[in-house]
């Protein structure tokens, strides 16, 4: 049996999480059940000083009780190199703050196991890492060049336009062939950012669902289908997507077999990929979700498999 590990969790405020859907919460519950000690801190509490990576953190215990789901101990300064594990679980956006945190945590990894590997998280943003597998994707363009975008739209008509470093479906637009707002959208985006946009052909199969498949250490271990609400092209559950029980198709197993070894080699233990109509659209490595939905439909608690993988590396 693995000795009790010291686990620091870098995440969003404990007060803000929804205990019926949050994946980090069930990872913490599972760690606690295995006898591991937990601390909680925010990314803004991360400090490099005098050759040490530190965080002002609270010892924390958790329970599945709404309105009373956590209890903090006295805040203390942790030398994170003395921890066994750091879970990097703060939500995106994947901005310079996120990238800086990955650089700082990389200083203690792998002596302290950071999950997911911070260098790999930094080098594998969800909408760019997926470009390594063009034959698995719908036709995709990454650019701010308006002529390129106009040509892409002329060929495909129905398109999706989305920011590269957003999350949760924010800023994702479905532009139909008759929609006249593309130029206005590009002007608005150009005023607020120098980042390229991702443009993809619209996949009508999204009306039947956007499947989230969870891979643990490169192995597919669970999936849910997320069906968009009426009038929505986004399937994210916080904008009304409805989760459904789902099994993997042969095509989806093929996709997982292709990318799984790469994920494992990069130290990406907990990954959620998105598949629409047999096409890979995103590889989520920053703060993947879906554990509680899989448990609800399949009775499989993948947080246990994640901790098995972590403990095997410790």
C-alpha positions as a Markdown table, in Angstrom:
| # | Residue | x | y | z |
|---|---|---|---|---|
| 1 | Unk | 0.0 | 0.0 | 0.0 |
| 2 | Unk | 1.3 | 3.5 | -0.9 |
| 3 | Unk | 2.1 | 5.6 | 2.2 |
| 4 | Unk | 0.1 | 8.7 | 2.7 |
| 5 | Unk | 1.2 | 11.3 | 0.2 |
| 6 | Unk | 1.4 | 15.1 | 0.8 |
| 7 | Unk | -0.7 | 16.7 | -2.0 |
| 8 | Unk | -1.0 | 20.4 | -2.8 |
| 9 | Unk | -3.9 | 21.4 | -5.0 |
| 10 | Unk | -3.5 | 24.5 | -7.1 |
| 11 | Unk | -7.1 | 25.4 | -8.1 |
| 12 | Unk | -9.9 | 28.0 | -8.0 |
| 13 | Unk | -11.6 | 29.0 | -4.8 |
| 14 | Unk | -13.1 | 26.1 | -2.8 |
| 15 | Unk | -16.3 | 28.2 | -2.2 |
| 16 | Unk | -17.0 | 28.4 | -6.0 |
| 17 | Unk | -16.9 | 24.8 | -7.0 |
| 18 | Unk | -20.1 | 22.7 | -7.7 |
| 19 | Unk | -19.7 | 19.5 | -5.7 |
| 20 | Unk | -22.0 | 17.6 | -8.0 |
| 21 | Unk | -19.9 | 18.2 | -11.1 |
| 22 | Unk | -16.4 | 19.3 | -10.2 |
| 23 | Unk | -13.7 | 16.9 | -11.1 |
| 24 | Unk | -11.1 | 18.3 | -8.8 |
| 25 | Unk | -13.5 | 17.9 | -5.9 |
| 26 | Unk | -13.8 | 14.1 | -6.5 |
| 27 | Unk | -10.0 | 13.8 | -7.0 |
| 28 | Unk | -9.6 | 15.4 | -3.5 |
| 29 | Unk | -12.3 | 13.1 | -2.0 |
| 30 | Unk | -10.5 | 10.1 | -3.4 |
| 31 | Unk | -7.1 | 11.3 | -2.2 |
| 32 | Unk | -8.4 | 11.8 | 1.3 |
| 33 | Unk | -10.1 | 8.4 | 1.3 |
| 34 | Unk | -6.6 | 6.9 | 0.5 |
| 35 | Unk | -5.1 | 8.6 | 3.5 |
| 36 | Unk | -3.3 | 11.4 | 1.6 |
| 37 | Unk | -3.0 | 14.8 | 3.2 |
| 38 | Unk | -4.4 | 17.8 | 1.2 |
| 39 | Unk | -3.5 | 21.5 | 1.0 |
| 40 | Unk | -5.3 | 24.1 | -1.1 |
| 41 | Unk | -3.9 | 27.3 | -2.7 |
| 42 | Unk | -4.6 | 29.6 | -5.6 |
| 43 | Unk | -2.2 | 30.2 | -8.5 |
| 44 | Unk | -1.8 | 33.8 | -7.3 |
| 45 | Unk | -0.3 | 32.4 | -4.0 |
| 46 | Unk | 2.6 | 30.7 | -5.9 |
| 47 | Unk | 6.0 | 32.4 | -5.2 |
| 48 | Unk | 9.6 | 31.8 | -6.2 |
| 49 | Unk | 12.0 | 33.1 | -3.5 |
| 50 | Unk | 15.5 | 32.3 | -2.3 |
| 51 | Unk | 15.7 | 29.3 | -4.6 |
| 52 | Unk | 12.4 | 27.8 | -3.4 |
| 53 | Unk | 9.0 | 27.4 | -4.9 |
| 54 | Unk | 6.5 | 28.3 | -2.2 |
| 55 | Unk | 2.7 | 28.7 | -1.8 |
| 56 | Unk | 0.6 | 30.1 | 1.0 |
| 57 | Unk | -1.8 | 27.2 | 1.5 |
| 58 | Unk | -4.5 | 25.9 | 3.8 |
| 59 | Unk | -4.6 | 22.3 | 5.0 |
| 60 | Unk | -8.0 | 21.2 | 3.8 |
| 61 | Unk | -10.5 | 18.4 | 4.3 |
| 62 | Unk | -13.5 | 17.7 | 2.0 |
| 63 | Unk | -16.9 | 16.1 | 2.3 |
| 64 | Unk | -19.8 | 15.7 | 0.0 |
| 65 | Unk | -22.2 | 18.0 | 1.8 |
| 66 | Unk | -23.6 | 21.0 | 0.1 |
| 67 | Unk | -22.9 | 24.2 | 1.9 |
| 68 | Unk | -20.3 | 22.5 | 4.0 |
| 69 | Unk | -18.1 | 20.7 | 1.5 |
| 70 | Unk | -14.6 | 21.8 | 2.9 |
| 71 | Unk | -12.8 | 22.9 | 6.0 |
| 72 | Unk | -9.6 | 24.8 | 6.1 |
| 73 | Unk | -6.8 | 24.6 | 8.7 |
| 74 | Unk | -4.4 | 27.4 | 9.5 |
| 75 | Unk | -2.8 | 28.9 | 6.5 |
| 76 | Unk | 0.9 | 28.2 | 6.2 |
| 77 | Unk | 3.8 | 28.7 | 3.8 |
| 78 | Unk | 4.6 | 25.4 | 2.0 |
| 79 | Unk | 7.9 | 24.6 | 0.3 |
| 80 | Unk | 6.3 | 22.8 | -2.6 |
| 81 | Unk | 9.5 | 20.7 | -3.2 |
| 82 | Unk | 8.6 | 18.9 | 0.1 |
| 83 | Unk | 5.2 | 17.8 | -1.4 |
| 84 | Unk | 4.8 | 14.5 | -3.1 |
| 85 | Unk | 2.2 | 15.7 | -5.6 |
| 86 | Unk | 0.9 | 19.0 | -6.9 |
| 87 | Unk | -2.4 | 18.9 | -8.8 |
| 88 | Unk | -2.4 | 21.9 | -11.3 |
| 89 | Unk | -6.1 | 22.2 | -11.6 |
| 90 | Unk | -6.9 | 25.9 | -11.9 |
| 91 | Unk | -9.3 | 26.7 | -14.7 |
| 92 | Unk | -8.1 | 28.4 | -17.9 |
| 93 | Unk | -8.0 | 30.9 | -19.7 |
| 94 | Unk | -4.6 | 29.7 | -20.8 |
| 95 | Unk | -3.0 | 33.1 | -20.5 |
| 96 | Unk | 0.4 | 34.4 | -19.4 |
| 97 | Unk | -0.5 | 33.9 | -15.7 |
| 98 | Unk | -1.2 | 30.2 | -16.5 |
| 99 | Unk | 2.0 | 29.9 | -18.5 |
| 100 | Unk | 4.1 | 31.6 | -15.8 |
| 101 | Unk | 2.6 | 29.1 | -13.2 |
| 102 | Unk | 3.7 | 26.2 | -15.4 |
| 103 | Unk | 7.3 | 27.6 | -15.6 |
| 104 | Unk | 7.4 | 28.0 | -11.8 |
| 105 | Unk | 6.1 | 24.5 | -11.1 |
| 106 | Unk | 8.4 | 23.0 | -13.6 |
| 107 | Unk | 11.3 | 23.9 | -11.2 |
| 108 | Unk | 10.1 | 21.3 | -8.7 |
| 109 | Unk | 8.9 | 18.6 | -11.2 |
| 110 | Unk | 9.4 | 15.6 | -11.2 |
| 111 | Unk | 10.9 | 15.4 | -7.7 |
| 112 | Unk | 7.5 | 16.7 | -6.8 |
| 113 | Unk | 5.1 | 15.1 | -9.3 |
| 114 | Unk | 3.1 | 17.8 | -10.9 |
| 115 | Unk | -0.1 | 16.6 | -12.6 |
| 116 | Unk | -0.3 | 17.2 | -15.5 |
| 117 | Unk | 3.4 | 17.7 | -16.3 |
| 118 | Unk | 3.7 | 21.6 | -16.4 |
| 119 | Unk | 6.0 | 21.7 | -19.4 |
| 120 | Unk | 3.6 | 19.5 | -21.4 |
| 121 | Unk | 0.6 | 21.5 | -20.3 |
| 122 | Unk | 2.4 | 24.7 | -21.5 |
| 123 | Unk | 3.4 | 23.1 | -24.8 |
| 124 | Unk | 0.0 | 21.4 | -25.5 |
| 125 | Unk | -2.7 | 24.1 | -25.4 |
| 126 | Unk | -6.0 | 22.3 | -26.3 |
| 127 | Unk | -6.7 | 23.9 | -29.6 |
| 128 | Unk | -3.1 | 23.8 | -30.9 |
| 129 | Unk | -1.9 | 20.4 | -29.7 |
| 130 | Unk | -4.7 | 18.8 | -31.7 |
| 131 | Unk | -3.1 | 20.2 | -34.9 |
| 132 | Unk | -0.5 | 17.5 | -34.7 |
| 133 | Unk | -3.2 | 15.1 | -35.9 |
| 134 | Unk | -4.6 | 16.8 | -39.0 |
| 135 | Unk | -6.0 | 13.5 | -40.4 |
| 136 | Unk | -8.1 | 13.0 | -37.3 |
| 137 | Unk | -9.6 | 16.5 | -37.4 |
| 138 | Unk | -12.2 | 18.4 | -39.4 |
| 139 | Unk | -10.7 | 20.8 | -41.9 |
| 140 | Unk | -9.2 | 23.6 | -39.8 |
| 141 | Unk | -7.6 | 27.0 | -40.3 |
| 142 | Unk | -5.5 | 29.0 | -37.7 |
| 143 | Unk | -5.0 | 32.5 | -38.8 |
| 144 | Unk | -6.0 | 36.2 | -38.7 |
| 145 | Unk | -5.6 | 36.6 | -42.4 |
| 146 | Unk | -9.0 | 37.8 | -43.7 |
| 147 | Unk | -8.4 | 36.5 | -47.2 |
| 148 | Unk | -7.6 | 33.0 | -45.9 |
| 149 | Unk | -10.7 | 33.1 | -43.7 |
| 150 | Unk | -12.9 | 34.3 | -46.6 |
| 151 | Unk | -11.6 | 31.5 | -48.9 |
| 152 | Unk | -12.2 | 28.9 | -46.1 |
| 153 | Unk | -15.7 | 30.1 | -45.7 |
| 154 | Unk | -16.4 | 30.2 | -49.4 |
| 155 | Unk | -15.4 | 26.5 | -49.5 |
| 156 | Unk | -17.3 | 25.4 | -46.4 |
| 157 | Unk | -20.1 | 27.9 | -46.0 |
| 158 | Unk | -21.0 | 26.7 | -42.5 |
| 159 | Unk | -18.1 | 27.5 | -40.1 |
| 160 | Unk | -17.1 | 27.7 | -36.5 |
| 161 | Unk | -14.9 | 30.5 | -35.3 |
| 162 | Unk | -13.3 | 30.3 | -31.9 |
| 163 | Unk | -10.4 | 31.8 | -29.8 |
| 164 | Unk | -7.4 | 29.6 | -29.4 |
| 165 | Unk | -7.0 | 30.0 | -25.7 |
| 166 | Unk | -10.5 | 30.3 | -24.3 |
| 167 | Unk | -12.4 | 27.7 | -22.3 |
| 168 | Unk | -15.9 | 26.5 | -21.7 |
| 169 | Unk | -17.2 | 27.5 | -25.1 |
| 170 | Unk | -16.7 | 31.2 | -24.5 |
| 171 | Unk | -16.3 | 33.2 | -27.6 |
| 172 | Unk | -17.3 | 30.3 | -30.0 |
| 173 | Unk | -19.4 | 31.4 | -32.9 |
| 174 | Unk | -21.3 | 29.4 | -35.5 |
| 175 | Unk | -21.6 | 31.4 | -38.7 |
| 176 | Unk | -24.0 | 30.1 | -41.3 |
| 177 | Unk | -23.6 | 30.8 | -45.0 |
| 178 | Unk | -26.1 | 33.7 | -44.9 |
| 179 | Unk | -24.6 | 35.3 | -41.8 |
| 180 | Unk | -23.2 | 38.7 | -42.5 |
| 181 | Unk | -21.3 | 39.2 | -39.2 |
| 182 | Unk | -18.0 | 37.6 | -40.1 |
| 183 | Unk | -16.2 | 40.9 | -40.8 |
| 184 | Unk | -17.6 | 42.6 | -37.8 |
| 185 | Unk | -16.5 | 39.6 | -35.6 |
| 186 | Unk | -12.9 | 39.8 | -37.1 |
| 187 | Unk | -12.8 | 43.6 | -36.5 |
| 188 | Unk | -13.9 | 43.2 | -32.9 |
| 189 | Unk | -11.4 | 40.4 | -32.3 |
| 190 | Unk | -8.6 | 42.3 | -33.9 |
| 191 | Unk | -9.2 | 45.2 | -31.6 |
| 192 | Unk | -8.9 | 43.1 | -28.4 |
| 193 | Unk | -6.2 | 40.6 | -29.3 |
| 194 | Unk | -3.2 | 39.9 | -31.6 |
| 195 | Unk | -3.9 | 36.1 | -31.3 |
| 196 | Unk | -5.0 | 34.1 | -34.4 |
| 197 | Unk | -8.4 | 32.5 | -34.4 |
| 198 | Unk | -9.3 | 28.9 | -35.1 |
| 199 | Unk | -11.8 | 28.4 | -37.9 |
| 200 | Unk | -13.3 | 25.0 | -38.6 |
| 201 | Unk | -15.9 | 23.5 | -40.9 |
| 202 | Unk | -19.2 | 23.1 | -39.0 |
| 203 | Unk | -20.0 | 19.5 | -38.2 |
| 204 | Unk | -23.8 | 18.9 | -38.3 |
| 205 | Unk | -23.2 | 15.8 | -36.2 |
| 206 | Unk | -22.8 | 18.1 | -33.2 |
| 207 | Unk | -26.6 | 18.1 | -33.0 |
| 208 | Unk | -26.3 | 14.5 | -31.9 |
| 209 | Unk | -23.5 | 15.3 | -29.4 |
| 210 | Unk | -20.0 | 16.3 | -28.7 |
| 211 | Unk | -18.3 | 13.3 | -27.0 |
| 212 | Unk | -15.9 | 13.8 | -24.1 |
| 213 | Unk | -13.5 | 10.9 | -23.7 |
| 214 | Unk | -11.3 | 10.6 | -20.7 |
| 215 | Unk | -7.8 | 9.1 | -21.1 |
| 216 | Unk | -5.8 | 8.2 | -18.0 |
| 217 | Unk | -2.0 | 7.8 | -18.7 |
| 218 | Unk | -2.9 | 7.5 | -22.4 |
| 219 | Unk | -5.6 | 4.8 | -22.0 |
| 220 | Unk | -9.3 | 5.6 | -22.8 |
| 221 | Unk | -11.3 | 4.8 | -19.6 |
| 222 | Unk | -14.7 | 6.5 | -19.9 |
| 223 | Unk | -16.9 | 8.8 | -22.0 |
| 224 | Unk | -20.0 | 10.9 | -22.0 |
| 225 | Unk | -21.9 | 12.4 | -24.8 |
| 226 | Unk | -22.9 | 16.1 | -24.5 |
| 227 | Unk | -25.9 | 17.2 | -26.5 |
| 228 | Unk | -26.3 | 20.9 | -27.2 |
| 229 | Unk | -29.4 | 22.7 | -26.0 |
| 230 | Unk | -32.0 | 23.8 | -28.6 |
| 231 | Unk | -30.6 | 26.8 | -30.5 |
| 232 | Unk | -27.0 | 26.2 | -29.3 |
| 233 | Unk | -24.0 | 25.0 | -31.3 |
| 234 | Unk | -22.0 | 24.6 | -28.1 |
| 235 | Unk | -22.3 | 21.4 | -26.0 |
| 236 | Unk | -20.5 | 22.6 | -22.9 |
| 237 | Unk | -22.6 | 21.6 | -19.9 |
| 238 | Unk | -22.4 | 25.1 | -18.2 |
| 239 | Unk | -24.2 | 26.6 | -21.3 |
| 240 | Unk | -26.9 | 24.0 | -21.2 |
| 241 | Unk | -25.4 | 20.9 | -22.8 |
| 242 | Unk | -27.1 | 17.7 | -21.7 |
| 243 | Unk | -24.9 | 14.7 | -20.7 |
| 244 | Unk | -25.8 | 11.3 | -21.9 |
| 245 | Unk | -24.4 | 7.8 | -21.4 |
| 246 | Unk | -22.1 | 6.8 | -24.2 |
| 247 | Unk | -19.9 | 4.0 | -25.5 |
| 248 | Unk | -16.8 | 4.3 | -27.6 |
| 249 | Unk | -17.1 | 3.7 | -31.3 |
| 250 | Unk | -14.5 | 1.9 | -33.4 |
| 251 | Unk | -13.4 | 5.3 | -34.9 |
| 252 | Unk | -13.1 | 6.8 | -31.4 |
| 253 | Unk | -10.9 | 3.9 | -30.2 |
| 254 | Unk | -8.7 | 4.5 | -33.3 |
| 255 | Unk | -8.3 | 8.1 | -32.3 |
| 256 | Unk | -7.4 | 7.2 | -28.8 |
| 257 | Unk | -4.9 | 4.6 | -30.0 |
| 258 | Unk | -3.2 | 7.2 | -32.1 |
| 259 | Unk | -2.9 | 9.9 | -29.5 |
| 260 | Unk | -2.6 | 7.8 | -26.3 |
| 261 | Unk | 1.1 | 7.0 | -26.5 |
| 262 | Unk | 1.9 | 10.6 | -27.1 |
| 263 | Unk | -0.1 | 11.7 | -24.0 |
| 264 | Unk | 1.6 | 9.1 | -21.8 |
| 265 | Unk | 5.1 | 10.1 | -23.1 |
| 266 | Unk | 4.4 | 13.7 | -22.2 |
| 267 | Unk | 3.3 | 13.0 | -18.6 |
| 268 | Unk | -0.3 | 14.0 | -19.3 |
| 269 | Unk | -2.0 | 11.7 | -16.9 |
| 270 | Unk | -5.6 | 13.1 | -16.9 |
| 271 | Unk | -6.8 | 14.2 | -20.4 |
| 272 | Unk | -10.2 | 14.8 | -21.9 |
| 273 | Unk | -10.6 | 14.8 | -25.6 |
| 274 | Unk | -13.6 | 16.0 | -27.6 |
| 275 | Unk | -14.9 | 14.1 | -30.6 |
| 276 | Unk | -17.7 | 15.2 | -32.9 |
| 277 | Unk | -19.0 | 12.8 | -35.6 |
| 278 | Unk | -15.7 | 10.8 | -35.6 |
| 279 | Unk | -13.5 | 13.9 | -35.8 |
| 280 | Unk | -11.1 | 15.0 | -33.0 |
| 281 | Unk | -11.7 | 18.7 | -32.2 |
| 282 | Unk | -9.8 | 19.3 | -28.9 |
| 283 | Unk | -7.3 | 17.7 | -26.5 |
| 284 | Unk | -8.0 | 19.2 | -23.0 |
| 285 | Unk | -4.9 | 19.0 | -20.7 |
| 286 | Unk | -5.2 | 22.1 | -18.5 |
| 287 | Unk | -8.1 | 21.2 | -16.2 |
| 288 | Unk | -10.2 | 18.4 | -17.8 |
| 289 | Unk | -13.7 | 17.7 | -16.5 |
| 290 | Unk | -16.2 | 14.9 | -16.8 |
| 291 | Unk | -15.3 | 12.5 | -13.9 |
| 292 | Unk | -18.6 | 12.9 | -12.1 |
| 293 | Unk | -20.7 | 12.6 | -15.2 |
| 294 | Unk | -19.0 | 9.3 | -16.2 |
| 295 | Unk | -19.6 | 8.0 | -12.6 |
| 296 | Unk | -23.2 | 9.0 | -12.8 |
| 297 | Unk | -23.9 | 7.1 | -16.0 |
| 298 | Unk | -21.5 | 4.2 | -15.9 |
| 299 | Unk | -20.9 | 3.8 | -12.2 |
| 300 | Unk | -17.1 | 4.0 | -12.8 |
| 301 | Unk | -15.1 | 6.3 | -10.6 |
| 302 | Unk | -12.2 | 7.3 | -12.8 |
| 303 | Unk | -10.7 | 9.4 | -10.0 |
| 304 | Unk | -9.6 | 6.1 | -8.5 |
| 305 | Unk | -7.8 | 5.2 | -11.7 |
| 306 | Unk | -6.1 | 8.6 | -11.8 |
| 307 | Unk | -4.8 | 8.1 | -8.3 |
| 308 | Unk | -3.6 | 4.6 | -9.1 |
| 309 | Unk | -1.6 | 6.2 | -11.9 |
| 310 | Unk | -0.2 | 8.9 | -9.7 |
| 311 | Unk | 0.7 | 6.5 | -6.9 |
| 312 | Unk | 2.5 | 4.2 | -9.4 |
| 313 | Unk | 4.7 | 7.1 | -10.3 |
| 314 | Unk | 5.4 | 7.9 | -6.7 |
